[in-house]
Amino acid sequence: MAGIMSLVIHLALLPIFIGMFYVLFALRLPLMTFDFGAEGAGIMAGVGGFLMWSGVYYLREMRRQSAERYLIKAGGLLHDGQRTVVSGIVEAQGPLLSAPFSGRECLGYRYSTHRISKSSTIHSDIHDYKGHALTPSAIRASQGTIKILAPSDPGFFNPLGWPNVGSPENRQRAKAYVRSVDYGKPIAPLKEVSRLETFKGPGSFRFDQQFRQPPEDLFEMNDSDLLETILRPGERVTLTGVYSTAQGGIGPDPDFITYSFCIKPGEPADLEQKIRANRIKAMVWVALSGVATAVYFLVILPRFS
C-alpha cells in the first residue's frame, strides 16, 4: 500500500507542474500581464511540465537512496523504533511456498495475468487474476538474524522485477492454480471483484483477487501475459525500515514516501552507482524542461505574436 501511495502522490504532481509551466508561458514582461490564450502555450506547458516532473522523480529517488546510504554509513545499528538498513542473505522461517505460475520454490511471490481489452474506442489493461504472498522470513545479516515484518503489500516486491513467465508449461500450471484458489465472494457495491486475504501477522500473508468473470480461454490467448515475481531463499537482499526489539525484526517506516518498504536485490554498495545515475537523469530531464521553455519564448511565441 505504501508503494501505491507514493506513486499516487508523485502522479498528483504532474498536473501541478503542467499548471506552473502554463502560468510561466502566459506571463508577459515587462508589464507582468498574462495571456492565457496564447497559441501553443498549452502544448508546450504539457511538454515542459512532464520533463520537469520526470526530473523530480529521479531527484526523489536520489534523496531516498542518499538517506539509505547515510544509514548504511551509520553502521546499520539496531535500536528499538529507529530507522536502519539490513543487508544479508534472506532465509525461510516458515514453510516454503510454490510460485503460482512457474512452480518454483520461494519465500514470497507476486503474480498477475495481464491482457488488453480492445473495443472500437477504448483499450483497457485487464488483470483478471492477481495476488501476493510471503512466508515468515528473515535476513541473516551482520547484526544477526532479523525478521521481515512486511505488511500485505504487492509493492514490497517491486525492486525484484515483474517478468513475463508465459511459457506453455507455465500457462497450464497457472490455469490449474486459478481453478484451485478460493477467491472469496464478490465485493459490494459493483461486485466486479472477488478477493480473499489471509493475514497471520507481519511477514506472513496471502492475498488473491479475481476481476469479473475471466474468459475461459484466457491462458490460451496469445496476447495475454503471465507476470510473476519471486523472492528465493539464499538471495542477498537489502531492506530499509524501522527495527522492533520486541519482534526482533524490521518493519515499514512511517515516512513511507522517502523510505518505501520494499526488498531490494544486491548489496548496499550498489547505492553509490544508483545515486550517480539518478543524479545524471535528473539533470538531463530538468535541462530538457529548460530547453522546452527556451523554445517557447524564443521560437513559438515570436511566431504567433
NORQUIRA-V887927 format. One record per pair of residues at least 24 apart in sequence whose ideal C-beta (glycine too) atoms are under 8 Angstrom apart, sorted by the first residue. I is the first residue (numbers start at 1). J is the second residue. D is the distance in Angstrom with one decimal. If there is no record, write none. Layout:
I_J_D, I_J_D
This chain:
1_151_6.9, 1_153_4.9, 1_155_7.1, 2_151_7.8, 2_153_6.3, 2_155_6.3, 2_252_6.1, 2_256_3.6, 2_260_5.7, 2_261_5.8, 3_153_6.4, 3_154_7.6, 3_155_2.3, 3_156_7.5, 3_158_5.7, 3_260_5.6, 3_262_6.2, 4_153_7.8, 4_155_6.1, 5_256_6.6, 5_257_7.6, 6_256_6.6, 6_257_5.4, 6_260_5.7, 9_257_6.5, 10_56_8.0, 10_57_6.2, 10_60_7.1, 13_53_5.9, 13_56_6.6, 14_49_6.8, 14_50_7.0, 14_53_4.9, 15_49_7.9, 17_48_7.9, 17_49_3.9, 17_50_7.5, 17_52_5.0, 17_53_4.6, 17_56_7.5, 18_45_5.4, 18_46_5.5, 18_48_7.9, 18_49_3.3, 18_50_7.3, 18_53_7.9, 19_45_7.7, 19_49_7.4, 20_49_6.9, 21_45_4.1, 21_46_7.9, 21_48_4.1, 21_49_4.6, 21_52_7.2, 21_289_7.8, 21_293_7.5, 22_49_7.7, 24_48_7.9, 24_293_7.1, 25_293_7.9, 25_296_5.5, 25_297_7.8, 25_301_7.8, 38_301_7.0, 38_304_7.0, 39_300_7.5, 39_304_4.0, 40_296_6.9, 40_300_4.6, 40_301_7.7, 40_304_6.6, 41_296_7.4, 44_292_6.1, 44_295_7.2, 44_296_4.4, 44_300_6.5, 47_292_5.0, 48_289_5.0, 48_292_4.2, 48_293_5.8, 48_296_7.5, 49_289_7.9, 51_285_5.4, 51_286_7.5, 51_288_4.6, 51_289_3.8, 51_292_6.0, 52_285_7.2, 52_286_6.4, 52_289_4.2, 54_285_4.3, 55_281_7.7, 55_282_4.8, 55_283_7.6, 55_284_7.7, 55_285_3.4, 55_286_3.9, 55_288_8.0, 55_289_6.6, 56_282_7.7, 58_278_4.6, 58_279_7.7, 58_281_4.3, 58_282_3.9, 58_285_6.6, 59_278_7.7, 59_282_4.7, 61_274_7.9, 61_278_4.9, 62_275_5.6, 62_278_4.2, 62_279_5.6, 62_282_6.4, 63_258_6.7, 64_258_5.3, 64_259_6.7, 64_260_7.2, 65_271_5.2, 65_274_5.5, 65_275_5.0, 65_278_6.8, 66_275_6.0, 67_258_6.0, 67_259_6.7, 68_238_8.0, 68_240_5.3, 68_259_7.6, 68_268_7.2, 68_271_6.0, 69_268_7.6, 69_271_5.1, 69_272_7.2, 69_275_6.8, 71_240_6.7, 72_268_4.6, 72_271_7.2, 76_141_7.5, 76_142_7.2, 76_143_6.0, 77_143_7.8, 78_143_5.3, 78_144_7.8, 78_146_7.7, 78_243_4.8, 78_245_7.8, 79_243_6.6, 80_243_6.4, 80_244_6.6, 80_245_3.9, 80_246_7.6, 81_242_6.3, 81_243_7.3, 81_244_7.4, 82_242_6.7, 82_243_6.1, 83_240_7.3, 83_241_7.3, 83_242_5.7, 83_243_8.0, 83_253_5.9, 83_259_6.8, 84_240_7.5, 84_241_7.2, 84_242_7.4, 84_243_5.1, 84_250_6.7, 85_238_6.5, 85_239_7.3, 85_240_5.0, 85_268_6.3, 86_139_5.1, 86_141_4.9, 86_143_6.7, 86_146_4.9, 86_238_7.2, 86_239_5.2, 86_240_7.9, 86_241_7.8, 86_250_5.5, 87_139_7.4, 87_141_5.9, 87_142_7.9, 87_236_7.4, 87_237_7.1, 87_238_4.3, 87_239_7.6, 87_267_6.4, 87_268_5.1, 88_139_4.7, 88_140_4.8, 88_141_3.4, 88_142_6.9, 88_146_7.9, 88_236_6.9, 88_237_7.4, 89_139_7.0, 89_140_4.7, 89_234_6.2, 89_235_7.2, 89_236_5.9, 89_237_7.9, 90_137_5.9, 90_138_7.4, 90_139_5.4, 90_140_7.8, 90_148_7.6, 90_231_6.7, 90_233_6.5, 90_234_7.4, 90_235_5.5, 90_236_7.8, 90_237_5.0, 90_263_7.5, 91_137_6.7, 91_138_6.0, 91_139_7.7, 91_140_5.8, 91_233_5.5, 91_234_7.2, 92_135_6.0, 92_136_7.3, 92_137_5.8, 92_233_5.4, 93_135_7.8, 93_136_4.3, 93_137_5.9, 93_138_5.2, 93_147_7.0, 94_135_4.1, 94_136_3.6, 94_137_7.3, 94_204_6.5, 95_135_6.0, 96_135_6.6, 96_233_7.0, 97_133_5.9, 97_135_5.3, 99_228_6.0, 99_230_4.9, 100_131_7.3, 100_173_7.6, 100_174_6.4, 100_177_4.5, 100_178_8.0, 100_228_6.9, 101_165_5.2, 101_166_7.9, 101_170_4.8, 101_173_6.1, 101_174_4.6, 101_177_7.1, 101_226_4.9, 101_228_4.6, 102_165_5.1, 102_170_5.7, 102_173_7.5, 102_228_5.9, 102_230_7.1, 103_170_7.6, 103_173_5.4, 104_230_5.9, 104_232_7.3, 105_232_7.4, 105_233_7.5, 106_230_4.1, 106_231_5.8, 106_232_5.3, 106_233_7.5, 107_134_6.7, 107_135_5.5, 107_137_4.7, 107_231_4.7, 107_232_6.9, 107_233_5.6, 108_132_7.3, 108_133_6.1, 108_134_3.7, 108_135_6.7, 108_137_7.1, 108_156_7.7, 108_157_6.8, 108_230_7.2, 108_231_4.3, 109_133_5.9, 109_157_7.7, 109_228_6.5, 109_229_6.4, 109_230_4.8, 109_231_7.2, 110_154_5.0, 110_157_4.4, 110_162_7.8, 110_228_7.1, 110_229_4.3, 111_226_7.6, 111_227_6.7, 111_228_4.8, 111_229_7.6, 112_227_4.7, 112_228_7.9, 113_174_7.3, 113_214_7.6, 113_218_6.5, 113_219_8.0, 113_224_6.2, 113_225_7.1, 113_226_6.1, 113_227_7.5, 114_224_6.8, 114_225_4.3, 114_226_7.9, 114_227_5.8, 115_218_7.2, 115_221_6.3, 115_223_6.1, 115_224_4.3, 115_225_7.1, 116_223_6.7, 126_211_6.7, 127_211_6.2, 128_210_6.8, 128_211_5.3, 128_212_7.4, 128_214_3.7, 128_215_7.9, 128_218_6.0, 129_178_5.2, 129_183_8.0, 129_208_7.6, 129_209_7.1, 129_210_5.7, 129_211_7.5, 129_214_6.8, 130_154_7.7, 130_208_7.9, 130_209_5.3, 131_181_7.8, 131_206_7.3, 131_207_5.2, 131_208_3.9, 131_209_6.0, 132_156_7.7, 132_157_6.7, 132_205_7.9, 132_206_7.7, 132_207_5.4, 133_205_6.5, 133_206_4.0, 133_207_7.0, 134_203_6.1, 134_204_6.6, 134_205_5.9, 134_231_7.5, 135_204_6.6, 136_203_5.5, 136_204_5.0, 137_203_6.4, 137_231_7.6, 138_249_7.2, 139_237_6.5, 139_239_6.4, 139_250_7.8, 145_248_7.9, 146_243_7.6, 146_248_7.1, 146_249_5.7, 146_250_5.5, 147_203_6.2, 147_247_6.4, 147_248_5.4, 147_249_3.0, 147_250_7.3, 148_203_4.8, 148_239_6.8, 148_249_6.3, 148_250_6.8, 148_263_7.4, 149_202_3.7, 149_203_5.1, 149_241_7.6, 149_244_6.6, 149_247_5.9, 149_249_4.3, 149_250_6.2, 149_251_3.6, 149_252_7.8, 150_202_6.4, 150_203_5.1, 150_205_7.9, 150_251_7.4, 150_252_7.7, 150_261_6.8, 150_263_7.8, 151_202_6.6, 151_205_7.8, 151_251_7.8, 151_252_6.1, 151_261_7.5, 152_197_6.3, 152_199_5.5, 152_205_4.0, 152_207_5.5, 153_261_7.5, 154_207_7.8, 155_260_6.9, 155_261_8.0, 155_262_5.9, 156_261_6.5, 156_262_5.3, 156_263_6.2, 157_229_4.5, 157_231_6.7, 157_262_7.0, 157_263_7.0, 158_260_7.9, 158_262_5.0, 159_262_5.4, 159_263_6.7, 159_264_4.4, 159_265_6.5, 160_229_4.9, 160_230_7.5, 160_231_6.4, 160_263_6.9, 160_265_6.2, 161_229_6.1, 162_227_5.3, 162_229_5.9, 163_227_7.1, 163_228_6.8, 163_229_7.4, 164_225_4.8, 164_226_6.4, 164_227_5.9, 165_226_5.2, 165_227_7.4, 165_228_4.8, 166_224_7.2, 166_225_5.6, 166_226_4.1, 170_226_5.9, 171_219_4.5, 171_220_7.5, 171_226_6.6, 172_219_7.4, 174_219_5.8, 174_226_5.5, 175_218_8.0, 175_219_4.4, 178_210_7.6, 178_214_7.9, 181_208_5.2, 182_208_7.6, 183_208_5.5, 183_209_6.7, 183_210_4.0, 184_208_7.8, 202_247_7.2, 202_249_7.4, 202_251_5.9, 203_249_7.0, 231_263_6.5, 235_265_6.4, 236_265_7.2, 236_266_6.4, 236_267_6.6, 237_263_5.2, 237_264_6.3, 237_265_5.9, 237_266_7.5, 238_263_7.7, 238_264_4.7, 238_265_7.9, 238_266_6.7, 238_267_7.0, 238_268_5.3, 239_263_5.4, 239_264_7.1
